[in-house]
Amino acid sequence: MAQAIFRFYEELNDFLAPARRRRDFALACAENATVKHAVESVGVPHTEVDLVLVDGRSVGFDHRVGEGERISVYPVFEAFDIGPVQRLRPAPLREPRFIADAQLGGLARRLRMLGFDTRYDNRARDADIRAEAAAEHRIVLSRDRQLLICRDVTHGCYVHALRPAAQLREVVDRLQLRALARPFTRCLCCNAALEPVDAAEVRERLPPAVAARHASLRRCPSCARVYWPGDHHRRMSEALAEALGGAPDPRATPGNPHSRGR
């Protein structure tokens, strides 16, 4: 058994017991325990960590904890170039795509509303989520630490907030998504990117007032739902503007989620 001194930084402290937050603390580790095992033993998912320094030297998750080492653990750096030190995942996903677990359906819908490719199936098992995330290079969004500590989850985000609106603000802030948002460009039901369609092509499926008012709409190529600017566009735009910290893009109006399916 080896005892090392650990210190966790910034939001990683949220996962720790209060007595261990924002301070050095000693941790007794099992013989040959790796940094990954030690970090997760105190409740921090490895997907939340991007840099580990042992006595000032950058190491990987497979480093074996040694007696008396001082180990500093840092969160994911999206805004800063940490240069030659060793990142603990291949690279940040600069064009983020997501997969949300069963607890985060409201968040998934709101991310789609902002235009982000977000998979969600409330029947999906953890194994399915992990496999799809790995195959499609998706960031796993979850409130389940056990899911995020799985070795094959390379990019993940533990969502602290409980309500969908607060969850959206948290994810937008932590992953710096504002500049990438394209509101109302994705189907809220099946996640496909919307395509322009002439109102004349779908006239029989539109309310008369909508058909008379709009020449160009958007249609989902997967489920064939047609989207147009509905009466509740203002409320939804305000909600998204709050998450983005500014006014909604007026160009987003044609993709407003007032729709009619097949």
C-alpha positions in Angstrom: 0.0 0.0 0.0 1.2 3.5 -0.9 0.2 6.8 0.6 0.2 9.8 -1.6 -0.8 13.5 -1.2 -3.6 14.5 -3.6 -5.0 17.9 -4.6 -8.0 18.4 -6.9 -8.6 21.7 -8.7 -11.6 23.8 -9.8 -14.9 22.0 -10.4 -13.4 18.6 -9.6 -13.8 19.5 -6.0 -17.6 19.2 -6.4 -17.2 15.4 -6.5 -15.2 15.2 -3.3 -16.3 14.9 0.3 -16.3 18.4 1.9 -13.3 17.7 4.1 -11.2 17.0 0.9 -12.2 20.0 -1.2 -9.6 22.7 -2.2 -6.8 21.3 0.0 -4.1 18.7 0.1 -5.2 15.4 1.6 -3.5 12.0 2.1 -4.9 9.0 0.3 -3.9 5.4 1.0 -3.9 3.5 -2.3 -3.8 -0.2 -2.9 -0.6 -1.9 -4.0 0.1 -1.1 -7.7 -3.0 1.2 -7.9 -3.0 3.4 -10.9 -3.8 7.1 -10.9 -7.1 6.3 -12.6 -8.1 4.0 -9.8 -7.1 6.5 -7.1 -9.0 9.4 -8.7 -12.1 7.3 -9.1 -11.9 5.9 -5.6 -12.6 9.4 -4.2 -15.6 9.9 -6.5 -14.2 11.8 -9.5 -15.0 10.2 -12.9 -11.9 10.0 -15.1 -13.8 11.7 -18.0 -13.7 14.9 -15.9 -9.9 14.9 -15.7 -7.5 16.2 -18.4 -4.2 16.6 -16.7 -2.4 14.8 -13.8 0.9 16.0 -12.4 3.0 13.8 -10.1 5.7 15.8 -8.4 5.3 18.4 -11.2 5.6 15.8 -14.0 2.8 15.0 -16.4 1.6 11.4 -16.3 -1.1 9.2 -17.8 -3.9 7.4 -16.0 -1.7 4.2 -16.0 0.9 5.7 -13.7 1.3 3.6 -10.5 0.9 5.6 -7.4 4.1 5.7 -5.4 4.7 6.4 -1.7 4.9 10.0 -0.8 4.1 11.4 -4.3 2.3 14.7 -4.6 -0.4 14.3 -7.2 -2.3 17.3 -8.7 -5.5 16.6 -10.7 -7.0 19.2 -13.1 -10.3 19.3 -15.0 -10.7 19.4 -18.8 -9.1 22.4 -20.4 -11.2 23.6 -23.3 -10.1 27.3 -23.2 -6.4 26.9 -22.7 -3.5 25.3 -24.6 -1.7 23.1 -22.1 1.0 22.6 -24.6 3.6 19.8 -24.1 2.1 18.2 -21.0 0.2 15.0 -21.4 -3.5 15.2 -22.1 -5.4 12.2 -20.7 -7.7 11.8 -23.7 -6.8 11.9 -27.5 -8.1 15.4 -28.0 -11.0 17.7 -27.0 -14.0 17.3 -29.3 -14.2 20.7 -31.0 -17.3 19.7 -33.0 -19.2 18.2 -30.1 -21.7 15.5 -30.5 -23.5 14.1 -27.5 -25.3 11.0 -26.2 -27.5 11.5 -23.1 -28.5 8.8 -20.7 -32.0 8.0 -19.7 -32.1 10.7 -16.9 -31.4 13.6 -19.3 -34.2 13.6 -21.9 -35.1 17.3 -21.2 -31.4 18.3 -21.7 -31.2 16.2 -24.9 -34.2 18.0 -26.4 -32.8 21.4 -25.5 -29.4 20.6 -27.0 -31.1 19.6 -30.2 -33.0 22.9 -30.0 -29.6 24.6 -30.1 -28.6 22.6 -33.1 -26.3 20.0 -31.4 -26.3 16.4 -32.6 -27.6 14.6 -29.5 -28.6 11.0 -29.3 -31.1 10.0 -26.7 -33.1 6.8 -26.1 -34.7 6.3 -22.6 -34.5 2.6 -23.1 -30.8 2.4 -23.9 -28.6 0.4 -21.6 -25.3 1.8 -20.3 -23.5 -0.7 -22.6 -25.3 0.7 -25.6 -24.5 4.2 -24.7 -20.8 3.4 -24.2 -20.6 1.5 -27.5 -22.4 4.3 -29.5 -20.2 7.0 -27.8 -17.0 5.1 -28.8 -18.2 4.3 -32.3 -19.4 7.9 -33.1 -17.0 9.9 -31.0 -19.8 11.3 -28.8 -19.5 13.0 -25.4 -21.5 11.1 -22.8 -23.8 13.2 -20.7 -24.9 11.6 -17.5 -25.7 12.0 -13.8 -24.4 8.4 -13.2 -20.8 8.4 -12.0 -20.6 4.6 -12.5 -21.3 5.1 -16.3 -18.6 7.8 -16.6 -15.9 5.8 -14.8 -16.0 3.0 -17.4 -12.7 2.7 -19.1 -14.1 2.9 -22.7 -15.8 6.2 -22.0 -13.1 8.7 -23.2 -15.2 11.9 -23.3 -17.9 12.5 -20.8 -19.6 15.2 -18.7 -21.2 14.7 -15.3 -24.2 17.0 -15.2 -24.7 18.5 -11.7 -27.9 20.5 -12.2 -31.3 18.8 -11.7 -33.6 20.8 -13.9 -33.3 20.8 -17.8 -32.9 24.6 -18.1 -30.1 24.7 -15.6 -28.5 21.6 -17.1 -28.4 23.3 -20.5 -26.7 26.4 -19.0 -24.2 24.2 -17.2 -23.3 22.2 -20.3 -23.1 25.3 -22.5 -20.8 27.0 -20.0 -18.5 24.1 -19.2 -18.0 23.0 -22.9 -18.0 26.5 -24.3 -20.8 25.8 -26.8 -22.1 29.3 -27.5 -20.2 30.0 -30.7 -21.2 26.6 -32.0 -24.9 26.9 -31.4 -27.3 26.9 -34.5 -30.7 27.1 -32.9 -33.7 25.5 -34.5 -31.8 23.6 -37.2 -32.3 20.0 -35.9 -35.4 17.9 -35.5 -36.4 17.7 -31.8 -37.8 14.2 -32.2 -35.3 12.2 -34.1 -32.2 14.5 -34.1 -31.7 14.8 -37.9 -30.5 18.0 -39.4 -33.5 19.9 -41.0 -33.6 20.6 -44.7 -35.3 23.5 -46.5 -38.5 22.6 -48.3 -41.0 24.7 -50.4 -44.3 25.2 -48.7 -45.9 24.1 -52.0 -44.4 20.6 -51.6 -46.1 20.0 -48.2 -49.1 22.3 -48.5 -51.6 19.5 -47.8 -50.0 18.9 -44.4 -50.0 22.6 -43.3 -52.7 24.7 -41.6 -54.1 27.1 -44.2 -52.7 30.1 -42.4 -49.2 28.7 -42.3 -49.3 27.7 -46.0 -50.5 31.2 -46.9 -47.8 33.0 -44.8 -44.6 31.0 -45.5 -43.0 30.1 -48.8 -40.0 28.2 -47.3 -40.1 25.9 -44.4 -37.9 23.1 -43.0 -38.5 19.4 -43.0 -36.8 16.5 -41.2 -35.5 14.0 -43.7 -35.9 11.2 -41.3 -39.4 11.5 -39.8 -40.8 14.1 -42.4 -42.0 16.5 -39.8 -42.4 20.0 -41.1 -41.2 23.0 -39.0 -42.3 26.6 -39.2 -42.3 29.6 -36.9 -45.0 29.0 -34.4 -46.7 31.2 -31.8 -44.4 29.9 -29.0 -41.2 30.8 -30.9 -40.6 33.9 -28.7 -40.8 31.9 -25.5 -38.4 29.3 -26.7 -36.0 31.8 -28.1 -35.9 33.6 -24.8 -35.1 30.4 -23.0 -32.3 29.6 -25.4 -31.0 33.2 -25.2 -30.7 32.8 -21.5 -28.6 29.6 -21.9 -26.4 31.3 -24.6 -26.1 34.6 -22.6 -27.4 36.8 -25.4 -30.1 37.4 -28.0 -31.2 34.5 -30.2 -30.0 34.5 -33.8 -32.9 35.8 -36.0 -31.8 33.5 -38.8 -32.9 30.6 -36.6 -36.6 31.5 -36.9 -37.4 29.1 -39.8 -36.4 26.1 -37.7 -38.7 26.9 -34.8 -40.1 23.7 -33.3 -43.8 24.3 -34.2 -44.3 21.3 -36.5 -46.6 18.7 -38.0 -45.5 15.1 -38.5 -46.5 12.6 -41.0 
